[in-house]
Amino acid sequence: MTEYTLKQQLNKVSYRSQPAPHRINLRVGFADKDHAKALGAKWDAKLKTWYIDADMDMLKYKRWMPQ
């Protein structure tokens, strides 16, 4: 029986095979960024977009939700 190191075992696991939608990207204009931030939206600097966690109250962010 072959023994694998933890690193080898983790490399075998594909987290992309189970994409769980844990966040929702928002369409927030520059003029609304402070309002969205005050409501709890977060900025993703890498993707340059505002987002909320999927378990947040989405009604507060309705105006910025994608169509």
C-alpha positions as CSV (number, residue, x, y, z in Angstrom):
1,M,0.0,0.0,0.0
2,T,1.4,3.4,-1.0
3,E,1.5,6.1,1.7
4,Y,1.0,9.7,0.6
5,T,2.1,12.8,2.4
6,L,-0.5,15.4,3.4
7,K,0.6,17.7,0.6
8,Q,0.1,14.9,-2.0
9,Q,-3.3,14.1,-0.6
10,L,-4.4,17.7,-0.7
11,N,-3.2,18.0,-4.3
12,K,-5.6,15.2,-5.2
13,V,-8.6,17.0,-3.8
14,S,-10.4,19.3,-6.3
15,Y,-12.3,22.0,-4.5
16,R,-13.4,23.4,-7.8
17,S,-15.4,20.3,-8.5
18,Q,-17.9,21.4,-5.9
19,P,-18.4,25.2,-6.5
20,A,-20.6,26.4,-3.6
21,P,-21.9,29.9,-4.2
22,H,-20.7,31.5,-1.0
23,R,-20.9,35.0,-2.2
24,I,-22.8,37.3,-4.6
25,N,-21.1,39.9,-6.6
26,L,-22.8,43.3,-6.7
27,R,-22.9,46.0,-9.4
28,V,-22.1,49.0,-7.3
29,G,-21.3,52.3,-8.9
30,F,-18.6,54.5,-7.6
31,A,-21.1,57.0,-6.2
32,D,-22.8,54.2,-4.2
33,K,-19.7,52.5,-2.8
34,D,-19.9,54.2,0.6
35,H,-23.6,53.3,1.0
36,A,-22.9,49.7,0.0
37,K,-20.0,49.5,2.4
38,A,-22.1,50.9,5.3
39,L,-24.7,48.2,4.6
40,G,-22.0,45.5,5.0
41,A,-20.8,44.9,1.4
42,K,-17.2,44.0,1.0
43,W,-14.7,45.0,-1.7
44,D,-12.7,42.3,-3.5
45,A,-9.6,44.2,-4.7
46,K,-8.4,41.3,-6.9
47,L,-11.6,41.1,-8.8
48,K,-12.4,44.8,-8.4
49,T,-16.0,44.2,-7.4
50,W,-18.2,44.6,-4.4
51,Y,-19.8,41.4,-2.9
52,I,-21.9,40.1,-0.1
53,D,-21.9,36.7,1.6
54,A,-24.7,34.5,0.3
55,D,-26.3,34.2,3.8
56,M,-26.8,38.0,4.2
57,D,-30.1,39.8,3.8
58,M,-30.2,40.3,0.1
59,L,-33.1,42.8,0.2
60,K,-30.8,45.5,1.4
61,Y,-28.7,45.1,-1.7
62,K,-31.5,44.6,-4.3
63,R,-30.6,47.7,-6.2
64,W,-27.1,46.3,-6.9
65,M,-28.0,42.7,-7.5
66,P,-27.1,41.3,-11.0
67,Q,-30.0,40.8,-13.3
